[in-house]
């Protein structure tokens, strides 16, 4: 009994003391934001036909559908072309800011609102990747995805250094952003625009109130206990959301695998052959012909795909086997992106797979990226060597060098003697 209680207490302490998987959730944040940002930029010339006034799924049809299923979308607040252009531009902006990790809690909520707004406007424009992005964008709001690899992490580090020096760093952007978003939420609620779907508006209000509580406790609390309590609540919510994200990814693969098992083309090993010869999924016909030239290769890829998808949820208890299957699935999605011409579906799935990547691998990747950035950045502390000068009126001879210039010092680095 003592061992059981000790194990339970350790588990509770682990869940409440820290936000687990900070690197994994950071990669998930970056991957989802990058996927949506690239999609919006690629489809910018066609935005009017996809989600705007020129869409075959007209504004009236979308309003009727949303009226029946209560989906969340702010595009139906107005049929103005200017309103659509503003919402589309804001969706691009929110994706970019979430990618950079600026005010990640707020940007995650706004990113979710942008994804749901556009996708629910024209529900027939998406595919499997859009469904994954739709679901994961909601889960991402509950995570503390800006602890590493973000502008928030850099700002927190600089604020801690300033406090250590006895300096104060006032935050003006946070309260201003909070006030503007609160006004928008209030106007939307009072005008009845959010009466259909209750969950998304309630989630946005919860994020808004949570940000207010966090700021007030940081400013007014005389002890650390209120801030510690809020930190524990945030950690519990984050860890619960991370568990749900992992379960969702496993469910996606398990469902896909077991449905494939029931298909006759997957049973006889020829299923991979057919999508490679569909014109819609053949951006590189010669490459598709090359891959399907060998019947044995097609059969192996078909059977291995089914086996990996069915087995993956059961391999999470064995780290080595899980990493092998995870590498295969990421490689498979990369091949799908190129061969079948589905880059955004593959990016969304790779971002979801990232929650299973080992922390050690992500840390090494981050250090390698930091070293590469340092090599590309020009050195500001390099010693500056002044140009040689000749005395005025001297026809020639060796240059005259002032003793003070013989060993210039810049940033405490002695310069080269001339």
N, C-alpha and C positions, 0 to 999 in steps of 0.2 A: 504493500500500500504506500509505503514511503517512497519507493522508486517511482510509482505511478504519479503521486502528487508532485514529486520533484520534476518529472518529465513534463507534466502539465504546466507547472510554474515556469519552466524554461521556455516552453513553447509560447506561453502568454507574454513573457518578457521579450522574446524575439519579435513577436508580432507588434507589440506596442512601443518598443524602444526605438525602432528605426524603420524606414521605408525600404523594403526589400527590393532587390533588382533595380537599383538606380540607373545602371548602364543599359539594362534591357529596355526599360521604359523610355529612356532617352532615345535609343535607336528606334523604338516604336513611334515616338513623337516625330522624329526626323523623317522616318520612312513614310508615314501617313501624310505629313504635311508636304513632303516633296512630291509624292504621287499625285495629290490633288492639285498642287501648284502647277506641275508640268501638264496635267490634263487641261486645266483652265487656260493655260497659255497656248497649248497646241490647238485647242478648239476655239480660241478667241475669234478668228474670222467667221466661225460658224455658230457663234453663241446665240444669235437671233433665231436661228432655225432649231437649235437644241432646246433652249429654255426661254427664249424671248417671245416677242409679239409675232414673229414669223414662223413659229413652231407649228407643225401639222396638228400637234395636240394643243388646241387653242386655249386661250385664257378661260373661256366659258366652260369647256370640257374639264379643264383642270379644276376649276371652282366647283363643279358638280361632283367630281371624284373626291376632292378634299372635304366637301360637305358631307359625304357619306362615310369616309374612313377617318376623318378628324386628323389627318396628317399635318405636320408643322411645316409651314412655308410662309415667309414674309413677302414673297413675290406676288402673292394674291392680295396683298393689302392695296395694291393699285395696279391698274393696267397701263400706266404711263411708261413710255419708252425710257424716259430719264430715270425713273425709279429702277427699272431693270438694269440699266447701265451702272447705276450707283451700287446696287447690290452685287453685281458681278465684280466690279472693281474692289469692293470691300472684301469679297470672298478671296480674291487674289492677295490682297494686303494681309488678311488674317492668316492665310497659309504661310506667307513669307515670314511674318513675325513669329508664328509658332515654330517654324523651321529654325529660326535663329534663337529661339528660347527667350523672347522678351515678354515678361509678364505672362508666364506660361499658363497659370491657372485661369486667368481671364481669357487669354488667346485660345486655350483649349475649348472653352465654352463658346466663344465666337466662331471658332473653326467648325465646331459641331453644328452651330446654327447655319453657317454657310453651306455645309455639305447637305444638310437636310432640306434647306430652302431650295436649292437647285435640283436635287434629285427628286424631291416630292412634287416639284412643278411639272416635270415630264417623266413619269415613272417608267415609260417604255423605252427610254434612251439608255438604260444601264445594262450591265452584265454582272457576272459573278464577282468581279473585282469591285464594282460599285457597291454591291451588297456587303462585302467585307469592310469596305471603307465606311459605309453607313453605320454598321454595328460598332466597329472599333472606335469611331469618332465619339460615340456616346460613352463608351467605357473609359476613354482617355481623359475625360473631364474629371473622373474620380481619382486619378493618379497624380503623384508628385513627380511629374516627368521632366522637371527642369533642374534637378539637383546637380546634374553634371552636363557638360557639353552644351552650355546655354549662356546667354547674356545674363540671365538671373543669377547663375552660379558665380559669374565674374563680379556682378554687382554686390552679391553677398560677401564675397571674399574681400573686396575693396572696403566695404562697410565695416567688416570685422577689423581690418588693418587700421582704419580710421579710428574706431573705438579704442583700439589698443594704444593709439597715440593721444587719446583724450579728445578727439575731434568728433563733431556731430555731422551726419550726412542727411540733411532733410530730403524727404521724398515728396516731390511735387507732382510727378507724372502719375503716380498711383492714385492719389485722391481725385485728381482731375478726371482720369479715366473712369474711376468708380462713379463719380457724380454724373458724367455724361451717360453712361450705360444705365444708371438708375433712372434717369429721366426718360430714356427711351423705353425701358421696361414699364415705367409707370404710365406713359402715354399709350403704349400698346394695350395695357391691361384696362385702362379706363375707357378706351375707345371700343373695347370688345373684340379686338383683333385676335386675342389669344384664348377665346372661349372654347374653341374646338378641342385641341389637344391640351390636356392639363399637365402631362408629365414634363415636356420640354420647358414650358414656361416656369413650372415649379422648380425644375433643376436650375434654370438661369437665376431665379430669385434666390435659391439656396446658395449658389456660388456668390452672388452679390452680397448677401447677408454675411456669409462666411468671411469674405474679404473685409467687410466692415468690422466684424468682431475681432479679426486678427489685428487690424490696424489699431483699434481702440485699446486692446489689451497691451499691445506694444507701447502705446503712448501713456496710458493712464495707470496700468497696474504697478503697484509698489513692490510686489514680490514676483518671483518667477513662476509661482504655482499656476496661475491662470494660463500663462503661455505654455507651460509644460502640458497642461490638460488639453489645450487645443492641438498641440503637437502630437499627443497620443491619439486623439481622435483622427487627425489627418493621416497618421501612420496606419491605423486600423482600416480606414476607408481605402487608402492606397493599396494595402496588402490584399484586402478583399477583392478590389477591382483587378489586381494583377492575377489573382487566382481565377477569376471569372474569364479574363482574357485568355489564359492558358487553357482553361476548359473549353472555351469557344473554339480555339484553334484545333484542339484535339477532336472536338465534335465535327468540325468541318471535314477533317481528313477521314475520320471514321465513317461518317455518312457517305462521303464520296467513294470510299473503298468498298463498303458493303453494297452500295447500289451497283458499283461496277461488277462485283462478283455475280450479280443476278443477270447481267447482260450476256447474251449469247456471243457477241463479237469479242467481249473481253474473255469469255471462257475458251474460245477457239484461238485466241492470240492474234487477232487481226484488227482490233479496235483502233490502234494507233495509225493504221494505214489510211483510214478514210478521211479524217480531218485534214491530213496533209495534202489531200487531193481536192479539197474544196476550194473554189476560187476565192471565196471570202476570207479563208484562212491560209492563203498561199502568197505572201508577199515575195517569196523567193522560190519560184517553181522549180528551178534547177536544184536548189538545196533540198527541197522536199523529195524530188526524184532520187537524189543521191541517198537520202536516209531510208527510203523505202525500197531501194534496189535489192536489199538482202531480206528475204523473208525470215531468216533466223533472227536477225537484229530486231525486226519489228515484233516478233514473238517475245523475245527477251524483254524488250522495253515495256510491252504490254503487261506481261506477268509481273515484272519487278515493280512497276507502278502500282498495281493493285496490292501486292504484298507489302510494300512500304507504307501505303496509306492505311491499310488495315492494322499493321503491326505497330505503327508509330506511337499511339497512345499507351501501349503496353511496355514500351521501351524506356519510358521516363524514369523508371526505377534503376536503370543501368546506364550510367553516364556515357560510357564508351560507345555502346550500341546506339544510344540516342543521338550522339554527335555524328556518327556515321550516317544514320538515316536522315538526320537533319541536313547534312552536307549534300546528300543525294537530292533531297527535295528542293533545296535552294538552287542547285545546278539544274534540276528539271524545270523549275520556273524560269530560269535564265534562258534555257533552250526554247521554252514556249514563247517567251517574249520575242525572240529573234525569228524562229521558224514559223510560228503561227501568227505573228504580228499582233500580239496581245501584251504590250509592254506595261500598261497600267494595271491590268489584272495581276501580272507577275510581280510588279513592285508592291502592290497591296498585300499579296500573299507572303512575299519575302519579309515585309515589315511585320506581319503577324508572326512569322516564324522566328523573328529576332528575339522574342521573349524567352526562347529556349537556348539561346547562345550562351556559352560559358563566360563567366565574368572575367576570367583570366585572358581569354581571347580578346574580349572587347577592350580591356585595359591596354593590352599590347597594341591593338589597333589604334587606340587613342594616343598612346605615346609615339607611335610611328607617324601619325598625322601631325602631332605637335613638332616632331623633329623636322618633318618635311616643310612645315610652315616656317620654322626658324631658318632653314636653309634658304628659302625664297625671300625672306625678309631682309632688307639691307641693314648692315650693321651700323648703328648710330654711334657706337663708342669707338669706332676705328680712329686711329691717330691721323691727324691731318698734317701733312708735310708741306710747308710753304714752298712756293716756286723760287728757284734761284734767281737772284737779282745781281746786276752789275752796277758798280758805282757810276754816278752821273759823270759823263764826259770821258769815261774810260774807253779807249778804242778797242781793247781786247783784254786778253789775259784771263786768269781764273776769276770766277765770280767772288765778290766780296760778301761774306756772310756775317751777320751780326751775331755775337756770342749768345744773345738772348734767343735768337732764332735757331741756333744750332741744335738745341734739344727741346723742341716745343712740347708742352704738356697739355693734353686735352683729355679731360675725364680721368686724370691720374694715370694715364698711359703714356710713357715716354715716347717721344717721336724719334724717327731714324735720323742719325747724324748725317749732314750733307757735306 
